[in-house]
Amino acid sequence: MTTTTTQLSSFLTNRIQRIEVSATMAVAAEAERLRGSGVDIVDFGVGEPHFATPEHIKEAAIAAINNNFSRYTAAGGTVELRDAIIKRHHADFGSGYKREECMASVGGKHVLFNAIQVLVDHGDEVILPVPYWVSFKDMIRYSGGEPVFIETDEKQDFALTAEMVERAITPRTKLIILNSPCNPSGAVMKPEDMVAVLRLAHARGIYVISDECYVYLNYTGRLFSAGELHDVRDRLMIVGSLSKTYAMTGWRLGYVLGPAAIVSAMNKLQSQSTSNPTSIVQKAAVAALNGSQQCVAEMRADYIHLRDKAVAGLRSIPGITCANPNGAFYVFPNLSHYFGRHGMNSAADVARKLLQEAHVAMVPGEAFGSSLHARISYPVAETDLERGIERMRQFFAGL
Ligand SMILES: Cc1ncc(COP(=O)(O)O)c(C=O)c1O
């Protein structure tokens, strides 16, 4: 007898049924299916750099293999790696974290999962600005917490202020999640807004996770980390990742900087689940963090160029509005002008038609809490960016 979905749901845990498969993965799967049947897809769906990992980082991994650096390490990463993380962060942001306040995990996503699991309990509220990165909502729900959404306004460049956060605080608020630069909007919080939110949270005894996976992809000319603030540390967790900074998405290396007691709890959880991030990757990460940061500056310059092209191209399509993002590598155009035509009434409808008829893949905003927008990930060859936007222009012109 085969097991039906209904039977399955009766023995799967309640917590696994509270979450959904990552929507960005779903788009990638559909684009892959079409590509497999011979369709030429311009893919703006996948959120990762189009660069190869820099040579000196690859060489460090190869050396680690050749030197048989292939055993278990401490669950939270080697001392060498944790020292490299805190040294890099201190050099860039004057943060001065200690070794016991730092831990490495299998990507920023893993860090966030660990942090939310140790901080959020059943019934706790977690403030989450919209649009949000897909996984935050599901990680909160998996832990038993409730996301409390704060809408931001595209006309204000998706800015988040302390006043907006204050209105969402209740006696059950445990945690606020910040993500600047933001996936999917590319918005960068003004340092003074970030400081005001951190101080407000601290004064109210609320924890903050500052997801800084894109901290080096900030195009304002002033890199900024919450770690620059020293007097709110006992409530602050900084999450970092090598994925985007060094074009290492597949390598899986992320880190946390935060209060020793919380880091220690995360370490305990990790020691009972994945154990250490891959030993070889840790050596590569040390090379990335200790080596020249010229590669990061070069990639950043390229992203700025692509961002400018993407924004100008999208704004030249009648009816589409698009904020100018100051970081990350996404643009988040508003497609609602075309709702009501061609059977399209939401961003999901528009994205589906664009994929099927114009062969351009992007992630509909519903995944990020908005049914008006779609996320375009612009780390692609410049010619593909041009081709994709041209296809969109023709698609919308034909409606
Ligand atoms: C906002 C944000 N946080 C965390 C991550 C996780 O990145 P990784 O697990 O590759 O370090 C991503 C990846 O897309 C992201 O966009």
The ligand as an SDF file (V2000), in Angstrom:
LIG
                    3D

 16 16  0  0  0  0  0  0  0  0999 V2000
   19.9230   37.7120    3.6780 C   0  0  0  0  0  0  0  0  0  0  0  0
   20.6220   36.4140    3.6000 C   0  0  0  0  0  0  0  0  0  0  0  0
   21.0570   35.8400    4.7270 N   0  0  0  0  0  0  0  0  0  0  0  0
   21.6850   34.6710    4.7160 C   0  0  0  0  0  0  0  0  0  0  0  0
   21.9190   33.9950    3.5330 C   0  0  0  0  0  0  0  0  0  0  0  0
   22.6150   32.6770    3.6160 C   0  0  0  0  0  0  0  0  0  0  0  0
   23.7580   32.6180    2.8650 O   0  0  0  0  0  0  0  0  0  0  0  0
   24.7910   31.4220    3.0710 P   0  0  0  0  0  0  0  0  0  0  0  0
   24.1170   30.3480    3.8320 O   0  0  0  0  0  0  0  0  0  0  0  0
   25.1720   31.0030    1.6930 O   0  0  0  0  0  0  0  0  0  0  0  0
   25.9380   32.0030    3.8380 O   0  0  0  0  0  0  0  0  0  0  0  0
   21.4920   34.5370    2.3370 C   0  0  0  0  0  0  0  0  0  0  0  0
   21.6550   33.8010    1.0750 C   0  0  0  0  0  0  0  0  0  0  0  0
   21.0570   34.0630    0.0760 O   0  0  0  0  0  0  0  0  0  0  0  0
   20.8390   35.7770    2.3620 C   0  0  0  0  0  0  0  0  0  0  0  0
   20.4190   36.3660    1.2460 O   0  0  0  0  0  0  0  0  0  0  0  0
  1  2  1  0
  2  3  1  0
  2 15  2  0
  3  4  2  0
  4  5  1  0
  5  6  1  0
  5 12  2  0
  6  7  1  0
  7  8  1  0
  8  9  2  0
  8 10  1  0
  8 11  1  0
 12 13  1  0
 12 15  1  0
 13 14  2  0
 15 16  1  0
M  END
$$$$
